[in-house]
Amino acid sequence: MNDLGKYLLYFLLGGSIVSFSTYLGSQGKSFLAAMASTFPAITGVTFILLYANGGGATTVDYAKNLLWFVPPWIVYVVAMIMGVPRLGFWPAMVGSLVLYMGCIGLLKLVLR
């Protein structure tokens, strides 16, 4: 499979998971939607593809760096939980993303 075919497959896999999560959430099944969107399918596929293309060391490096993004993600989700009822969806979304990116920036400074 050529590079364009690979990236098209990656795009379709990611889009399918997002679509499935959205469908479940719109049907009132928020727990299943959350599980589907956090299920390590994308991460698992990424592990497989990294291993196939770059080997074990590349996969381990990716996994180690992935852990650094857990605390900013938690800040993002908590900000959405607290922000949507108080500010509405769009202001909460923007604020949560700003907080997420701020946390990433702080992590980058700390890791230097």
N, C-alpha and C positions, 0 to 999 in steps of 0.2 A: 504494500500500500504506500503510495507517495505521501509527502508531507501534507499536501492540501486535503487528501482523503482522511488522514489521521485527525487533522484539526476539525474537519467537518464532523467526524464521529464524536470527538470530544464535545463539540458544541451541541450536538443532538442529545448526547447523554446528559449534559448539564441542564439543557432546556427541558428535557423530559422530567427530570426530578423537580424542577421549579414548577412546571405545569401540574404535576401530580400533587405537590404540596398545596398549590393554590386551589386545586379542585377539592381536596379534602377539607381545607379551611373554609371554603365557600359552602360546603355541605354541613357546616356546624361541627366538624370533627377536628377541633383545634389541636387536641392531644396527638392524634395521628398525623396531622399536618406538620406539627413541630417535630415529631419523631422522624417523619419522612425527610424533612429538610435538614435535620442534624444527623441522620443516619450516615455512617461513614462511607457511603457509596462513592461519592466523588473523591474523597480522600483515598479510599481503597483503590479505585481505578487509577488515581494519580500515583499511588505507591507502585502498582503493577507496571504502569507505563514508564515511570522513572527507572524502576529496576530493569525493565526490558531494554531501555535506551541508554541508561547511565550506570547501571550496576548497583551493588549493595551500598557502597559508600555514599553515593548520591541520594539514595532512598533514606538512609539514616540521617544525613545532614538535613534533608527536607523535613523529616519527622521532628528532629530536635528544634528546628526553627519554627515549625508549626505550633509548638507548645507556647512560644512567646506571644502568640496572638489570642490565647484563651482569656487572659485578664482584660484586654481591651474589648473583646467580644462580650464579656460579661457586663462591662460598663455600658456598652451599646444597648444590650437587651434591657438592662435595668432602667436606663434612661428612657427607653421606649415605653416600658411599663408605667413609669411614673409620669412621663411627659404627655402621652396621648390623652389621658383623661383631663389633664390640666391645661394643655396648650392646643390640643387638636393634633391631627395626624401629621400634616406637613411640617409645622414648626418643630414637633417632636422628632420627626425623621431627620430634619436638617441638623438640629441640635445634637441628636444622638450620633450622627455621622461626624460632626465636628469633634465631639468628645472622643469617638473612636480614633479618628486620625490624630488627635492630640496625644492620646495614649500611645499610639504607634510612634509618634515623634519623640516622646519621652523615652520610650524603650530604646529607640535608636541611639539617643544620647547616652543612655546608661550602658548600652552594649559596646560603645566605642572604646 
